[in-house]
Every structure is written in C-alpha cells, then in structure tokens.
C-alpha cells in the first residue's frame, strides 16, 4: 500500500521501488504504471519540501538557455537590441531591464521569475 513519505527511510524505499519500475516496460493504465505515477508524485513533493533547489542566477539561466538552443552569445544582441548591451549584461556590468526580461521570456522562454531575481553587479 502506498502511503505518504514521512521519513528519509520511506523516501529511499520509494526511490528503490521507482527505479525497479523504471526497468520494466510499463503499459499505460497497468497497475505498475499507476504505482509508478503515484510514487513519482510523492517523491517529487518530498524533494520539494526537503531538498529545495534555489532558482539559478539570471545570467546563468540566460547562458544555459543559449547553450540549450545552440545559440552563440553574440545572438543575444539580436534579442536585446545592441551588442554592447548584451555584453554588459553577460559580464554583470548592467542589470536586466523590464523590457529585456520580457524579450528574454518571450524569445528564449526563460521564466520571468528567474529573470527578475535580484543580483549584484560585477565590479
């Protein structure tokens, strides 16, 4: 019977069970597939509460997304409007403006809540 995760031992046990289920060819709607889905939901919730991940630094998020899309840093200037502006952003000498955040959110699909995170400028 599946119960809420209340301890690290429960968490480890559910991880093992989930791993074992991942080794099978699960058929949609099967008992194993349903068990896998329920365990995954419980594990995800437990991890959110006990192992939170801080959102990335806005500049790191931009660089990561550019890499994911196989884009060069220079292509950022097309989105932001000026090569010098993109360079200042990436070097940490200028902060993102609201209009830049909107453009990056729209063009690169970076969540706005990551881009609006406050950060210090580089010297």
N, C-alpha and C positions, 0 to 999 in steps of 0.2 A: 504494500500500500504506500502511495506517495503522500508524504506529509511535508509541511513547511520545514525549511532548513533552520535549525536552532543552534547549531554548533559547527565548529570547524570540522569535526568528525563527520557530521551529516553532509557537509559541503564536499569533503573529499570522497565520501561514498558515492554521492550523486555524480561527481565528476567521473569516477571509475565506471559507473553504470552507463553514463552518457557515451564515454569512449567506447565501451563494448558495443553499444547500439550503433555507433558510427561505423563499426567494422562490418555491419550487416548491410544487405541491400534491402532497405526498408520500403515497403509498399505503402503508398498513401492510404490512410484510413485503417491501417492494421493496428493491432494492439501495441506492437513495438514502436510504430511511428507515433502513435498518440503518447506513449510513455516518454519517448524521446522529446517530443514537443513540450510536455509538462515539465520534465526535468530541466530542459533548457531555460524555460521561463523562470523557474525557481532559482536556478544558478545565476542567471542574469540579474535578478533582483537582489540576491545575496551579495553579488560582486559590486553592484551599485552602492549598496549600503556599507560594505566592509572594505572595499578596495576602490574607492573613487579615483577617477583619473581627472586631473586638472586639465582644463582646455589648453590647447597649445598657444604659444605666443603668436600674435597676429602675423608677424613677419615669417616665422617658421611655417605657419599654415599656408601662407602665400607660396613660399618656396616649395613646400611639399606638394601643393596642388599643381604648380607649374611642372614639377617633375612627373607627377602622375599623368599629366596631359602631354608630356614630351614637348613642352614649350621652353624656349630659351628665356632667360631673364630679360633680354632685350625686348621680347614681345610684350612685356608688361607695360612698356611705354605706350603701346597702341591702346591699351585699356585705360591707362591713367592720363594720357594726353601729351606727355613730354618725357623725353629720355632722362633729363636731369631730375625730374620729379620722381621717376621710378628709381633712379639710382639713390636719391636721398632717402626714399622710403626703405629700400633694401639695406642701406648702410646704417639705418637707425638715426639719421640726422633730421628727419622730418616725420611727423605723425600723420596717420591717415585722416583725411577729412571725411565728413559725412558723404559727400558726393563720390569720393574714392571708394568708400565702403560699399555704397550702393552699386557702383560699377563692378567691383570685385565680386560682390554677392551675385550679381546678375550674370556676368561673363564667366566666372570661374566656379560658380556655385559653392562658394565658401560661406558657411553660415554667418550671418551678421553678428550673432552673439559672440563669435570668436574674434571677428574683426574689430568690434568695439571695445574689447578688453583693454584696459589702461596699461601702459608700459612706459618705461623711462627711455629718453633719447640717449644715444651714444655721444660721447664727448668728441 
